[in-house]
Amino acid sequence: MLDTIVAVATAPIKSALAIIRVSGSDAFSLVSKIFTSDLTKVTKRTSFFGKIRTNGKNIDEVVLLAYKGPQSFTGEDVVEIITHGSPLITNEIIEILLGLGARIALNGEFSARAYANNKIDLIQAEAINDMINATTKEAKNLALLSLSGEASAIIQPIKEKIADILSLIEVNIDYPEYEDIEQANKEMIISAIDKINLDIAKLINEGNQGKIIKEGINVAIVGKPNVGKSSLLNAFLQEEKAIVTDIAGTTRDIVEGSVNVKGITLHLFDTAGIRESQDRVEKIGIHKAKKTIEDADLVLLVLDASGKLTKEDEDLLEMTKDKKRLIVHNKADLKLDDKKDAIYVSAIQKDVSVLEEKIISLFGIEEKSYFRPSLNNARQLGLLEKVREYLKLAKRDAEEDLPVDLISVNLHGAYNAILEILGEHNDNDLTDEIFSRFCVGK
């Protein structure tokens, strides 16, 4: 039996109200010892108003919510004490509960108990943290879809399809004498894997879009000195964040800022102008600029539309050729010529709307991506890739006419990776899957 845990569920600062959460088998009895009503008879969700008292002394007047397990967030008995929002009060109540036998909850332990008690799966658990950390409405909405179970639901059909193949293989191995059972032959297995891989590819594509909506895009603004990189940053942010002068090399360090463009957060990094320099400080800035290019999801390579291409420009074109990039011709109001399909902006006039459109288009963000559940964090996407790799190996085994029991090894790997996405444990030998799908003993 798990012990009873307690923690402040609201920010530990002075505020109008604060919430103390208690969860565990002794939650009702512990709180009853310091509350003016007895919670031990509670059989359903109930609210109370009363006083927290100890040693004959009132600590605070509170509203108290009691949730009888398993009908609670953690699946255990849970009490939420709503106090006045003084850290002094919350700390005093927690100290009293600790003295009665509770312990301080670890980071994320309430959610971990909800997961352990099958109240949520691992995708939903991750969504709780995503909800807390969301910086845009769009990211919050995606997290809410995952929290409601919609993201978990999209992986279930793939899990069932892999289980179908494995079940059929197991039946063919265990009951070869039954002639009326569908044969798990090479052609059938390859065809099934190809269909599943189409589903996996779709989920990965949609997940990558969701990841961008949730986390944003790291954008490095690079170019030779004095092409208007800092002006471009200021134009995106609509504020004078970076110092702008006509002196080449003004920017020595990375200047950062973020902006929401159609629900996508652009994390912008204005870098030092890249050129050959003997200035010690400028060289450090140039080194940082090159590192920022390496780490960026997107490079905006800024060229001067009012002048000819220089050796420094050509070097930067070569340096960034393997990166996802957009070539931006700044100073459009002074441009020498009009190149077809080129992106022209006038940063000094705060005219970057065309560039914003190009960025969103480049990353293929569809309108429906903002409202579609997806598996969109690094863990989930990594495991989807793992599923795809196992299926690729299983298909190769089938094409090489290996026995079906050997083909099933990689299929089991794919199935287990699906379970890992959901946080499920593969303790069964697929017996339930087999007998739920086939009438073997007829």
C-alpha positions as CSV (number, residue, x, y, z in Angstrom):
1,M,0.0,0.0,0.0
2,L,1.4,3.4,-1.0
3,D,1.9,6.0,1.7
4,T,0.0,9.2,1.9
5,I,1.5,12.2,0.1
6,V,0.9,16.0,0.5
7,A,2.0,19.0,-1.5
8,V,0.9,22.5,-2.4
9,A,-0.8,22.3,-5.8
10,T,-0.6,26.0,-6.5
11,A,2.4,28.4,-6.8
12,P,4.2,28.9,-3.5
13,I,3.6,32.6,-3.5
14,K,1.3,35.0,-1.7
15,S,-2.1,34.9,-3.5
16,A,-5.8,35.0,-2.8
17,L,-6.1,31.2,-2.5
18,A,-3.9,28.2,-2.3
19,I,-4.6,24.5,-2.7
20,I,-3.0,21.7,-0.7
21,R,-3.5,18.3,-2.2
22,V,-3.4,15.1,-0.1
23,S,-3.6,11.6,-1.7
24,G,-3.3,8.1,-0.3
25,S,-5.2,5.4,1.7
26,D,-4.9,7.5,4.9
27,A,-5.8,10.8,3.3
28,F,-9.3,11.0,4.8
29,S,-8.3,9.9,8.3
30,L,-5.3,12.2,8.5
31,V,-7.2,15.3,7.4
32,S,-10.1,14.4,9.7
33,K,-7.7,14.7,12.7
34,I,-7.3,18.5,11.9
35,F,-10.6,19.3,10.3
36,T,-13.9,20.1,11.9
37,S,-15.8,17.4,9.9
38,D,-15.2,13.7,9.7
39,L,-14.2,12.6,6.2
40,T,-13.8,8.9,7.0
41,K,-17.5,8.2,6.1
42,V,-17.3,9.9,2.7
43,T,-18.4,7.6,-0.2
44,K,-18.5,10.0,-3.1
45,R,-17.1,13.4,-4.1
46,T,-18.1,15.9,-1.3
47,S,-17.4,19.5,-0.5
48,F,-17.1,20.9,3.0
49,F,-16.6,24.3,4.7
50,G,-14.9,24.3,8.1
51,K,-11.7,25.0,10.1
52,I,-8.3,23.5,10.2
53,R,-7.5,23.1,13.9
54,T,-4.6,21.7,15.9
55,N,-4.1,21.6,19.7
56,G,-7.3,23.6,20.2
57,K,-6.1,26.4,17.9
58,N,-7.7,27.5,14.6
59,I,-5.2,27.6,11.7
60,D,-7.5,28.7,8.9
61,E,-11.1,28.6,7.6
62,V,-11.0,26.5,4.4
63,V,-13.1,24.9,1.7
64,L,-12.3,21.2,1.4
65,L,-13.0,18.8,-1.4
66,A,-13.0,15.1,-0.7
67,Y,-12.7,12.6,-3.6
68,K,-13.3,8.9,-2.8
69,G,-11.0,6.6,-4.8
70,P,-11.0,5.3,-7.4
71,Q,-13.2,8.2,-8.6
72,S,-10.4,10.7,-8.2
73,F,-7.4,12.0,-10.3
74,T,-4.9,9.6,-8.7
75,G,-7.4,6.7,-8.2
76,E,-6.8,7.0,-4.4
77,D,-8.6,8.9,-1.7
78,V,-7.8,12.5,-2.4
79,V,-8.4,15.7,-0.3
80,E,-7.9,19.2,-1.7
81,I,-7.8,21.9,1.0
82,I,-8.4,25.4,-0.3
83,T,-6.9,27.9,2.1
84,H,-6.2,31.6,2.1
85,G,-3.2,32.1,-0.1
86,S,-0.5,32.8,2.5
87,P,2.6,30.6,2.3
88,L,2.7,30.8,6.0
89,I,-0.7,29.1,6.3
90,T,0.0,26.4,3.7
91,N,3.4,25.5,5.2
92,E,1.8,25.3,8.7
93,I,-0.9,22.9,7.5
94,I,1.6,20.8,5.6
95,E,3.9,20.5,8.6
96,I,0.9,19.3,10.7
97,L,0.1,16.6,8.2
98,L,3.7,15.6,8.0
99,G,3.7,15.2,11.7
100,L,0.6,12.9,11.5
101,G,2.4,10.6,9.1
102,A,2.1,12.0,5.5
103,R,5.1,12.8,3.5
104,I,6.0,15.4,0.9
105,A,5.1,14.4,-2.7
106,L,7.9,14.0,-5.2
107,N,7.9,15.9,-8.4
108,G,5.0,14.6,-10.6
109,E,4.0,12.0,-8.0
110,F,0.3,12.7,-8.1
111,S,0.3,12.2,-11.9
112,A,2.5,9.1,-11.5
113,R,0.0,7.6,-9.2
114,A,-2.8,8.4,-11.6
115,Y,-0.8,6.5,-14.3
116,A,0.0,3.6,-11.9
117,N,-3.7,3.3,-11.1
118,N,-4.7,3.3,-14.8
119,K,-6.5,6.6,-14.5
120,I,-4.4,7.9,-17.4
121,D,-1.9,6.5,-19.9
122,L,1.6,7.8,-20.5
123,I,0.6,10.0,-23.4
124,Q,-2.0,11.7,-21.1
125,A,0.5,12.0,-18.3
126,E,2.9,13.8,-20.7
127,A,0.0,16.1,-21.8
128,I,-0.4,17.3,-18.2
129,N,3.1,18.8,-18.4
130,D,2.5,20.1,-21.9
131,M,-0.6,21.9,-20.6
132,I,1.4,23.6,-17.9
133,N,4.2,24.6,-20.2
134,A,2.1,25.7,-23.2
135,T,3.0,29.2,-24.4
136,T,0.3,29.6,-27.1
137,K,-3.4,28.7,-27.3
138,E,-2.6,26.3,-30.1
139,A,-0.1,24.4,-28.1
140,K,-2.5,24.3,-25.2
141,N,-5.3,22.9,-27.4
142,L,-3.0,20.1,-28.7
143,A,-2.1,19.2,-25.1
144,L,-5.8,19.2,-24.2
145,L,-6.5,16.7,-27.1
146,S,-3.8,14.4,-25.7
147,L,-5.1,14.8,-22.1
148,S,-8.6,13.8,-23.2
149,G,-7.3,10.6,-24.7
150,E,-7.7,11.5,-28.3
151,A,-4.0,11.2,-29.1
152,S,-3.9,7.7,-27.4
153,A,-6.8,6.6,-29.6
154,I,-5.0,7.2,-32.8
155,I,-2.3,4.7,-32.0
156,Q,-4.8,2.0,-31.0
157,P,-5.7,0.8,-34.5
158,I,-2.0,0.3,-35.3
159,K,-1.6,-1.7,-32.1
160,E,-4.6,-3.9,-33.1
161,K,-3.3,-4.4,-36.7
162,I,0.1,-5.6,-35.5
163,A,-1.6,-7.8,-32.9
164,D,-3.8,-9.3,-35.7
165,I,-0.7,-10.4,-37.6
166,L,1.0,-11.8,-34.5
167,S,-2.2,-13.6,-33.5
168,L,-2.5,-15.2,-36.9
169,I,1.1,-16.3,-36.9
170,E,0.7,-17.8,-33.4
171,V,-2.4,-19.8,-34.5
172,N,-0.6,-21.1,-37.6
173,I,2.3,-22.2,-35.4
174,D,0.3,-23.8,-32.6
175,Y,-2.5,-25.3,-34.7
176,P,-1.1,-26.3,-38.1
177,E,-3.6,-29.1,-38.4
178,Y,-6.5,-26.7,-38.9
179,E,-6.9,-26.3,-42.6
180,D,-9.7,-23.7,-42.4
181,I,-7.4,-21.1,-40.6
182,E,-6.1,-18.3,-42.7
183,Q,-2.5,-18.9,-43.6
184,A,0.1,-16.4,-42.4
185,N,2.1,-16.5,-45.6
186,K,4.7,-14.1,-47.0
187,E,2.4,-12.2,-49.3
188,M,-0.2,-11.6,-46.5
189,I,2.4,-10.4,-44.0
190,I,4.1,-8.1,-46.5
191,S,0.8,-6.6,-47.5
192,A,-0.3,-6.0,-43.9
193,I,3.1,-4.4,-43.0
194,D,2.9,-2.1,-46.0
195,K,-0.6,-0.8,-44.9
196,I,0.6,-0.3,-41.3
197,N,3.7,1.6,-42.5
198,L,1.4,4.0,-44.4
199,D,-0.4,4.7,-41.1
200,I,2.9,5.1,-39.2
201,A,4.3,7.5,-41.8
202,K,1.1,9.6,-41.5
203,L,1.4,9.7,-37.7
204,I,5.0,10.7,-37.9
205,N,4.3,13.5,-40.4
206,E,1.4,14.8,-38.3
207,G,3.4,14.4,-35.1
208,N,6.2,16.5,-36.5
209,Q,3.7,19.2,-37.3
210,G,2.3,19.0,-33.8
211,K,5.8,19.2,-32.3
212,I,6.4,22.5,-34.2
213,I,3.1,23.9,-33.0
214,K,3.9,22.9,-29.4
215,E,7.6,23.7,-29.3
216,G,8.1,26.3,-32.0
217,I,10.9,26.8,-34.5
218,N,14.5,27.9,-33.7
219,V,15.4,30.5,-36.3
220,A,18.9,31.7,-36.8
221,I,19.2,35.1,-38.6
222,V,22.6,35.1,-40.3
223,G,24.5,37.2,-42.8
224,K,27.6,39.3,-43.3
225,P,27.9,42.5,-41.3
226,N,25.5,45.4,-41.9
227,V,22.9,43.5,-44.0
228,G,20.1,44.3,-41.6
229,K,19.9,41.2,-39.4
230,S,19.2,43.2,-36.2
231,S,16.6,45.3,-38.1
232,L,15.0,42.0,-39.2
233,L,14.8,40.8,-35.6
234,N,13.2,44.1,-34.5
235,A,10.7,43.9,-37.4
236,F,9.6,40.4,-36.3
237,L,9.3,41.5,-32.7
238,Q,7.8,44.9,-33.5
239,E,10.2,46.5,-30.9
240,E,13.7,47.8,-30.8
241,K,15.2,44.7,-29.2
242,A,18.6,44.7,-30.9
243,I,20.8,47.7,-31.3
244,V,21.0,48.9,-34.9
245,T,23.7,51.2,-36.3
246,D,25.4,51.7,-39.7
247,I,28.6,50.4,-38.1
248,A,29.5,47.0,-39.3
249,G,29.9,44.5,-36.5
250,T,27.6,46.2,-34.0
251,T,26.1,42.9,-32.9
252,R,28.7,40.9,-31.0
253,D,26.6,38.4,-29.1
254,I,23.4,36.4,-29.8
255,V,20.2,38.5,-29.3
256,E,17.1,36.5,-28.8
257,G,13.4,37.0,-29.0
258,S,10.2,35.1,-29.7
259,V,7.1,35.9,-31.7
260,N,3.9,34.1,-32.4
261,V,3.2,33.8,-36.1
262,K,-0.2,32.1,-36.9
263,G,0.0,30.0,-33.8
264,I,3.7,29.0,-34.3
265,T,6.3,30.4,-31.9
266,L,9.4,31.5,-33.8
267,H,12.4,31.5,-31.4
268,L,14.6,34.1,-33.2
269,F,18.4,34.4,-32.8
270,D,20.1,37.5,-34.2
271,T,23.8,36.6,-34.7
272,A,27.0,38.5,-35.2
273,G,27.9,39.3,-38.8
274,I,30.1,36.5,-40.2
275,R,33.3,37.6,-41.7
276,E,37.1,37.3,-41.3
277,S,38.0,39.4,-38.2
278,Q,41.0,39.9,-36.0
279,D,38.9,41.5,-33.3
280,R,39.0,39.1,-30.3
281,V,35.5,40.0,-29.1
282,E,34.0,39.9,-32.6
283,K,35.6,36.5,-33.2
284,I,33.8,35.1,-30.2
285,G,30.5,36.4,-31.5
286,I,31.2,34.8,-34.9
287,H,32.0,31.5,-33.3
288,K,28.6,31.7,-31.4
289,A,26.9,32.6,-34.7
290,K,28.2,29.4,-36.4
291,K,27.1,27.3,-33.4
292,T,23.6,28.9,-33.6
293,I,23.5,27.9,-37.3
294,E,24.2,24.3,-36.4
295,D,21.5,24.1,-33.7
296,A,18.8,26.0,-35.7
297,D,15.7,24.4,-37.3
298,L,15.7,27.2,-39.9
299,V,18.3,29.6,-41.1
300,L,17.3,33.0,-42.5
301,L,20.3,34.0,-44.7
302,V,20.1,37.7,-45.1
303,L,21.5,39.3,-48.3
304,D,21.7,43.0,-49.2
305,A,19.3,43.6,-52.1
306,S,20.9,47.0,-52.7
307,G,24.3,45.5,-53.6
308,K,26.0,42.8,-55.5
309,L,26.7,39.3,-54.1
310,T,30.1,39.4,-52.2
311,K,32.6,36.7,-51.3
312,E,31.3,36.7,-47.8
313,D,27.7,36.1,-49.1
314,E,29.0,33.2,-51.2
315,D,30.8,31.7,-48.2
316,L,27.6,31.9,-46.2
317,L,25.6,30.3,-49.0
318,E,28.0,27.4,-49.0
319,M,28.1,27.2,-45.2
320,T,24.3,26.9,-44.9
321,K,23.5,24.8,-48.0
322,D,22.7,21.7,-46.0
323,K,20.4,23.5,-43.6
324,K,16.7,24.2,-44.0
325,R,16.9,27.8,-45.0
326,L,15.3,30.8,-46.6
327,I,17.4,33.3,-48.5
328,V,16.1,36.8,-47.6
329,H,16.9,39.8,-49.7
330,N,16.7,42.8,-47.3
331,K,16.5,46.5,-48.2
332,A,13.8,45.8,-50.8
333,D,13.1,49.5,-51.1
334,L,16.7,49.9,-52.5
335,K,16.9,46.7,-54.5
336,L,19.1,46.6,-57.7
337,D,17.0,44.1,-59.5
338,D,13.9,41.9,-59.1
339,K,14.8,38.2,-59.0
340,K,12.0,35.8,-59.7
341,D,10.7,33.9,-56.7
342,A,13.2,35.7,-54.4
343,I,12.0,36.8,-50.9
344,Y,12.3,40.6,-50.6
345,V,11.7,42.4,-47.3
346,S,12.3,45.8,-45.9
347,A,13.2,45.2,-42.3
348,I,13.7,48.9,-41.5
349,Q,10.0,49.5,-42.6
350,K,8.9,46.5,-40.5
351,D,7.7,44.7,-43.7
352,V,8.2,41.0,-43.0
353,S,4.7,39.5,-43.6
354,V,5.8,37.8,-46.8
355,L,8.6,36.1,-44.9
356,E,6.3,35.0,-42.2
357,E,4.1,33.3,-44.7
358,K,7.1,31.6,-46.3
359,I,8.3,30.2,-43.0
360,I,4.9,28.6,-42.1
361,S,4.6,27.2,-45.7
362,L,8.2,25.8,-45.5
363,F,7.4,23.7,-42.5
364,G,4.1,22.4,-44.1
365,I,1.9,23.3,-41.2
366,E,-1.7,22.5,-42.3
367,E,-4.7,24.4,-40.9
368,K,-6.1,21.2,-39.5
369,S,-2.8,20.5,-37.7
370,Y,-4.0,22.9,-35.0
371,F,-7.1,20.9,-34.2
372,R,-5.8,17.3,-34.8
373,P,-4.5,15.0,-32.0
374,S,-1.0,13.8,-32.6
375,L,2.0,12.1,-31.0
376,N,4.2,15.1,-30.9
377,N,7.1,14.8,-28.5
378,A,10.5,13.4,-29.0
379,R,9.8,10.2,-27.0
380,Q,6.6,9.4,-28.9
381,L,8.1,10.3,-32.4
382,G,11.2,8.3,-31.6
383,L,9.2,5.2,-30.7
384,L,7.1,5.6,-33.9
385,E,10.4,5.5,-35.8
386,K,11.3,2.4,-33.8
387,V,8.0,0.8,-34.8
388,R,8.7,1.6,-38.5
389,E,12.2,0.2,-38.3
390,Y,11.0,-3.1,-36.7
391,L,8.3,-3.4,-39.4
392,K,10.9,-2.8,-42.1
393,L,13.0,-5.7,-40.7
394,A,9.9,-7.9,-40.5
395,K,9.1,-7.2,-44.1
396,R,12.7,-8.0,-45.1
397,D,12.4,-11.3,-43.3
398,A,9.2,-12.1,-45.1
399,E,10.7,-11.2,-48.5
400,E,13.6,-13.6,-47.7
401,D,11.2,-16.4,-47.0
402,L,12.2,-16.8,-43.3
403,P,9.9,-19.0,-41.2
404,V,6.9,-17.1,-39.7
405,D,8.1,-17.6,-36.2
406,L,11.3,-15.7,-37.0
407,I,9.4,-13.0,-38.8
408,S,7.3,-12.6,-35.6
409,V,10.4,-11.6,-33.6
410,N,10.5,-8.1,-35.2
411,L,6.7,-7.9,-35.2
412,H,6.9,-8.4,-31.5
413,G,9.5,-5.6,-31.3
414,A,7.1,-3.3,-33.2
415,Y,4.2,-4.3,-30.9
416,N,6.3,-3.6,-27.7
417,A,7.3,-0.2,-29.0
418,I,3.6,0.7,-29.4
419,L,3.0,-0.4,-25.9
420,E,5.9,1.7,-24.8
421,I,4.3,4.8,-26.4
422,L,1.2,4.2,-24.3
423,G,3.2,3.2,-21.2
424,E,1.5,-0.2,-21.2
425,H,3.3,-3.3,-20.0
426,N,3.5,-6.3,-22.3
427,D,3.0,-9.0,-19.6
428,N,0.7,-11.2,-21.8
429,D,1.7,-13.8,-24.4
430,L,-1.0,-12.6,-26.8
431,T,-3.2,-15.4,-25.7
432,D,-6.1,-13.1,-25.1
433,E,-5.5,-11.5,-28.5
434,I,-5.6,-14.9,-30.2
435,F,-8.8,-16.2,-28.7
436,S,-10.6,-12.9,-29.1
437,R,-10.0,-13.0,-32.9
438,F,-10.3,-16.7,-33.8
439,C,-12.7,-19.5,-33.2
440,V,-9.9,-22.2,-33.0
441,G,-11.7,-25.2,-31.5
442,K,-14.7,-25.5,-33.8
